[in-house]
Amino acid sequence: MKTIAFKMKLKSGYEQEYKKRHDEIWPELATLLHAAGISDYSIFLDEETNVLFAIQKVTDNNTVNDLPNHPIMKKWWDYMCDIMEVNPDNSPIALSLKEVFYMK
């Protein structure tokens, strides 16, 4: 298992709506993410910059790279595109973060 971290950008004024939508995450999306090998998924908000920091654990045999092709994932991106900075396909603009320290 490995840990992946990345950042995304929330549009200003949508902090409450972002949290609400994730508090009500669709069961079929949660099932899809788990099936892809994702667990211990957290997203943190820097309220000064509206930058979202995401951390997730993925299994060694994960299928995360297949998620963009799944209809549920595309539907979620379409649902979220009005409150986040997104790519032309409505996927969130996500930048990978490099781990520079880990303490167990």
FIKOLZA-1660 file (N, C-alpha, C; in steps of 0.1 Angstrom, whole numbers, plus 5000, padded with zeros to 4 digits):
% residues 104
   i   px   py   pz ch aa at
   1 5008 4988 5000  A  M  N
   1 5000 5000 5000  A  M CA
   1 5009 5012 5000  A  M  C
   2 5004 5023 4993  A  K  N
   2 5012 5035 4993  A  K CA
   2 5002 5047 4995  A  K  C
   3 5008 5058 4999  A  T  N
   3 5000 5070 5002  A  T CA
   3 5002 5080 4991  A  T  C
   4 4991 5086 4986  A  I  N
   4 4992 5095 4975  A  I CA
   4 4986 5108 4981  A  I  C
   5 4992 5120 4977  A  A  N
   5 4987 5133 4981  A  A CA
   5 4987 5142 4969  A  A  C
   6 4976 5150 4968  A  F  N
   6 4975 5159 4957  A  F CA
   6 4967 5171 4962  A  F  C
   7 4968 5182 4954  A  K  N
   7 4960 5194 4957  A  K CA
   7 4951 5198 4946  A  K  C
   8 4940 5204 4949  A  M  N
   8 4930 5209 4940  A  M CA
   8 4926 5223 4945  A  M  C
   9 4918 5230 4937  A  K  N
   9 4914 5244 4940  A  K CA
   9 4899 5245 4941  A  K  C
  10 4894 5250 4952  A  L  N
  10 4880 5253 4954  A  L CA
  10 4877 5268 4950  A  L  C
  11 4866 5270 4943  A  K  N
  11 4862 5284 4940  A  K CA
  11 4858 5291 4953  A  K  C
  12 4861 5303 4954  A  S  N
  12 4858 5311 4966  A  S CA
  12 4842 5311 4968  A  S  C
  13 4839 5310 4981  A  G  N
  13 4825 5311 4985  A  G CA
  13 4818 5297 4985  A  G  C
  14 4825 5287 4981  A  Y  N
  14 4818 5274 4980  A  Y CA
  14 4823 5263 4991  A  Y  C
  15 4829 5268 5001  A  E  N
  15 4834 5260 5012  A  E CA
  15 4823 5251 5018  A  E  C
  16 4812 5257 5022  A  Q  N
  16 4801 5249 5028  A  Q CA
  16 4795 5239 5018  A  Q  C
  17 4793 5244 5006  A  E  N
  17 4787 5235 4996  A  E CA
  17 4796 5223 4993  A  E  C
  18 4809 5225 4992  A  Y  N
  18 4819 5214 4990  A  Y CA
  18 4818 5204 5001  A  Y  C
  19 4818 5209 5013  A  K  N
  19 4816 5200 5025  A  K CA
  19 4803 5192 5024  A  K  C
  20 4792 5199 5021  A  K  N
  20 4779 5193 5021  A  K CA
  20 4779 5182 5010  A  K  C
  21 4784 5184 4999  A  R  N
  21 4784 5174 4988  A  R CA
  21 4792 5162 4992  A  R  C
  22 4803 5164 4999  A  H  N
  22 4811 5153 5003  A  H CA
  22 4805 5146 5015  A  H  C
  23 4798 5153 5024  A  D  N
  23 4791 5146 5035  A  D CA
  23 4780 5137 5029  A  D  C
  24 4775 5140 5018  A  E  N
  24 4765 5133 5011  A  E CA
  24 4770 5125 4999  A  E  C
  25 4782 5120 5000  A  I  N
  25 4788 5113 4988  A  I CA
  25 4779 5102 4984  A  I  C
  26 4778 5100 4971  A  W  N
  26 4770 5089 4966  A  W CA
  26 4775 5076 4970  A  W  C
  27 4767 5067 4975  A  P  N
  27 4772 5054 4978  A  P CA
  27 4778 5046 4967  A  P  C
  28 4773 5048 4955  A  E  N
  28 4779 5041 4943  A  E CA
  28 4793 5047 4940  A  E  C
  29 4796 5060 4943  A  L  N
  29 4809 5065 4941  A  L CA
  29 4819 5060 4952  A  L  C
  30 4814 5059 4964  A  A  N
  30 4823 5054 4975  A  A CA
  30 4826 5039 4972  A  A  C
  31 4817 5032 4967  A  T  N
  31 4819 5018 4963  A  T CA
  31 4829 5017 4952  A  T  C
  32 4828 5025 4942  A  L  N
  32 4837 5026 4931  A  L CA
  32 4852 5029 4936  A  L  C
  33 4853 5039 4944  A  L  N
  33 4866 5043 4949  A  L CA
  33 4873 5031 4957  A  L  C
  34 4865 5025 4966  A  H  N
  34 4870 5014 4973  A  H CA
  34 4874 5002 4964  A  H  C
  35 4866 4999 4954  A  A  N
  35 4869 4989 4944  A  A CA
  35 4881 4992 4936  A  A  C
  36 4884 5004 4935  A  A  N
  36 4897 5008 4927  A  A CA
  36 4909 5007 4936  A  A  C
  37 4907 5004 4949  A  G  N
  37 4919 5003 4958  A  G CA
  37 4922 5015 4967  A  G  C
  38 4912 5024 4967  A  I  N
  38 4914 5036 4975  A  I CA
  38 4908 5034 4989  A  I  C
  39 4916 5038 5000  A  S  N
  39 4911 5038 5013  A  S CA
  39 4917 5050 5021  A  S  C
  40 4912 5052 5033  A  D  N
  40 4917 5063 5041  A  D CA
  40 4919 5076 5034  A  D  C
  41 4908 5080 5027  A  Y  N
  41 4908 5092 5018  A  Y CA
  41 4904 5104 5026  A  Y  C
  42 4912 5114 5027  A  S  N
  42 4909 5127 5034  A  S CA
  42 4912 5138 5025  A  S  C
  43 4903 5149 5027  A  I  N
  43 4906 5161 5020  A  I CA
  43 4905 5173 5030  A  I  C
  44 4915 5181 5030  A  F  N
  44 4916 5192 5039  A  F CA
  44 4916 5205 5031  A  F  C
  45 4910 5216 5037  A  L  N
  45 4909 5229 5031  A  L CA
  45 4917 5239 5038  A  L  C
  46 4926 5246 5030  A  D  N
  46 4933 5257 5035  A  D CA
  46 4924 5269 5032  A  D  C
  47 4918 5274 5043  A  E  N
  47 4908 5285 5041  A  E CA
  47 4913 5298 5036  A  E  C
  48 4926 5300 5038  A  E  N
  48 4932 5313 5033  A  E CA
  48 4934 5313 5018  A  E  C
  49 4936 5301 5012  A  T  N
  49 4939 5300 4997  A  T CA
  49 4928 5293 4989  A  T  C
  50 4919 5286 4996  A  N  N
  50 4909 5277 4990  A  N CA
  50 4916 5265 4983  A  N  C
  51 4928 5262 4987  A  V  N
  51 4934 5250 4982  A  V CA
  51 4930 5238 4990  A  V  C
  52 4926 5227 4983  A  L  N
  52 4922 5215 4989  A  L CA
  52 4934 5205 4988  A  L  C
  53 4937 5199 5000  A  F  N
  53 4948 5189 5001  A  F CA
  53 4942 5176 5003  A  F  C
  54 4944 5167 4994  A  A  N
  54 4939 5153 4995  A  A CA
  54 4950 5143 4997  A  A  C
  55 4946 5134 5006  A  I  N
  55 4955 5123 5009  A  I CA
  55 4947 5110 5009  A  I  C
  56 4953 5100 5002  A  Q  N
  56 4946 5087 5001  A  Q CA
  56 4956 5076 5001  A  Q  C
  57 4952 5064 5006  A  K  N
  57 4960 5052 5005  A  K CA
  57 4955 5044 4994  A  K  C
  58 4964 5038 4986  A  V  N
  58 4960 5030 4975  A  V CA
  58 4967 5016 4976  A  V  C
  59 4960 5006 4972  A  T  N
  59 4966 4993 4972  A  T CA
  59 4977 4992 4961  A  T  C
  60 4986 4982 4962  A  D  N
  60 4996 4981 4952  A  D CA
  60 4990 4977 4938  A  D  C
  61 4979 4970 4938  A  N  N
  61 4972 4965 4926  A  N CA
  61 4960 4974 4923  A  N  C
  62 4961 4987 4926  A  N  N
  62 4949 4995 4924  A  N CA
  62 4946 4998 4909  A  N  C
  63 4933 5002 4907  A  T  N
  63 4929 5005 4893  A  T CA
  63 4925 5020 4892  A  T  C
  64 4932 5029 4900  A  V  N
  64 4929 5043 4900  A  V CA
  64 4929 5049 4886  A  V  C
  65 4939 5045 4878  A  N  N
  65 4940 5051 4865  A  N CA
  65 4928 5048 4856  A  N  C
  66 4920 5038 4859  A  D  N
  66 4908 5035 4852  A  D CA
  66 4896 5044 4856  A  D  C
  67 4896 5051 4867  A  L  N
  67 4885 5058 4872  A  L CA
  67 4880 5069 4862  A  L  C
  68 4888 5076 4855  A  P  N
  68 4883 5087 4846  A  P CA
  68 4874 5081 4835  A  P  C
  69 4875 5068 4832  A  N  N
  69 4866 5062 4822  A  N CA
  69 4853 5057 4827  A  N  C
  70 4851 5058 4840  A  H  N
  70 4839 5052 4846  A  H CA
  70 4827 5063 4846  A  H  C
  71 4815 5059 4842  A  P  N
  71 4804 5068 4842  A  P CA
  71 4801 5075 4855  A  P  C
  72 4802 5068 4866  A  I  N
  72 4799 5074 4880  A  I CA
  72 4810 5085 4883  A  I  C
  73 4822 5083 4879  A  M  N
  73 4833 5093 4881  A  M CA
  73 4830 5105 4873  A  M  C
  74 4826 5103 4860  A  K  N
  74 4823 5114 4852  A  K CA
  74 4811 5122 4857  A  K  C
  75 4801 5115 4861  A  K  N
  75 4789 5121 4867  A  K CA
  75 4793 5130 4879  A  K  C
  76 4802 5125 4888  A  W  N
  76 4806 5132 4900  A  W CA
  76 4813 5145 4896  A  W  C
  77 4822 5144 4886  A  W  N
  77 4830 5155 4881  A  W CA
  77 4820 5166 4876  A  W  C
  78 4810 5162 4868  A  D  N
  78 4800 5171 4863  A  D CA
  78 4793 5178 4874  A  D  C
  79 4790 5171 4885  A  Y  N
  79 4783 5176 4897  A  Y CA
  79 4792 5186 4904  A  Y  C
  80 4805 5184 4904  A  M  N
  80 4814 5193 4912  A  M CA
  80 4820 5204 4904  A  M  C
  81 4818 5204 4891  A  C  N
  81 4826 5214 4882  A  C CA
  81 4822 5228 4885  A  C  C
  82 4810 5231 4890  A  D  N
  82 4806 5245 4893  A  D CA
  82 4813 5251 4905  A  D  C
  83 4819 5243 4913  A  I  N
  83 4825 5249 4925  A  I CA
  83 4840 5247 4926  A  I  C
  84 4846 5240 4916  A  M  N
  84 4861 5238 4916  A  M CA
  84 4867 5242 4903  A  M  C
  85 4880 5244 4903  A  E  N
  85 4887 5246 4891  A  E CA
  85 4889 5232 4884  A  E  C
  86 4885 5232 4872  A  V  N
  86 4885 5219 4865  A  V CA
  86 4891 5219 4851  A  V  C
  87 4894 5208 4846  A  N  N
  87 4899 5206 4832  A  N CA
  87 4887 5206 4822  A  N  C
  88 4890 5206 4809  A  P  N
  88 4879 5207 4799  A  P CA
  88 4869 5195 4801  A  P  C
  89 4873 5183 4806  A  D  N
  89 4864 5172 4808  A  D CA
  89 4857 5172 4821  A  D  C
  90 4859 5183 4829  A  N  N
  90 4853 5186 4842  A  N CA
  90 4860 5178 4853  A  N  C
  91 4871 5171 4850  A  S  N
  91 4878 5165 4861  A  S CA
  91 4885 5176 4869  A  S  C
  92 4887 5175 4882  A  P  N
  92 4894 5186 4889  A  P CA
  92 4908 5187 4885  A  P  C
  93 4913 5199 4884  A  I  N
  93 4927 5202 4882  A  I CA
  93 4934 5197 4895  A  I  C
  94 4942 5187 4894  A  A  N
  94 4948 5181 4906  A  A CA
  94 4963 5180 4903  A  A  C
  95 4971 5185 4912  A  L  N
  95 4985 5185 4911  A  L CA
  95 4991 5175 4922  A  L  C
  96 4999 5166 4918  A  S  N
  96 5005 5156 4927  A  S CA
  96 5015 5164 4937  A  S  C
  97 5015 5159 4949  A  L  N
  97 5024 5164 4959  A  L CA
  97 5035 5154 4962  A  L  C
  98 5047 5158 4964  A  K  N
  98 5058 5149 4967  A  K CA
  98 5060 5148 4982  A  K  C
  99 5061 5136 4987  A  E  N
  99 5063 5134 5001  A  E CA
  99 5077 5137 5005  A  E  C
 100 5079 5146 5015  A  V  N
 100 5092 5150 5019  A  V CA
 100 5095 5146 5033  A  V  C
 101 5085 5141 5040  A  F  N
 101 5087 5136 5054  A  F CA
 101 5076 5127 5058  A  F  C
 102 5080 5116 5065  A  Y  N
 102 5070 5106 5070  A  Y CA
 102 5075 5102 5084  A  Y  C
 103 5066 5102 5094  A  M  N
 103 5069 5096 5107  A  M CA
 103 5059 5086 5110  A  M  C
 104 5063 5075 5114  A  K  N
 104 5054 5064 5118  A  K CA
 104 5052 5064 5133  A  K  C
% end
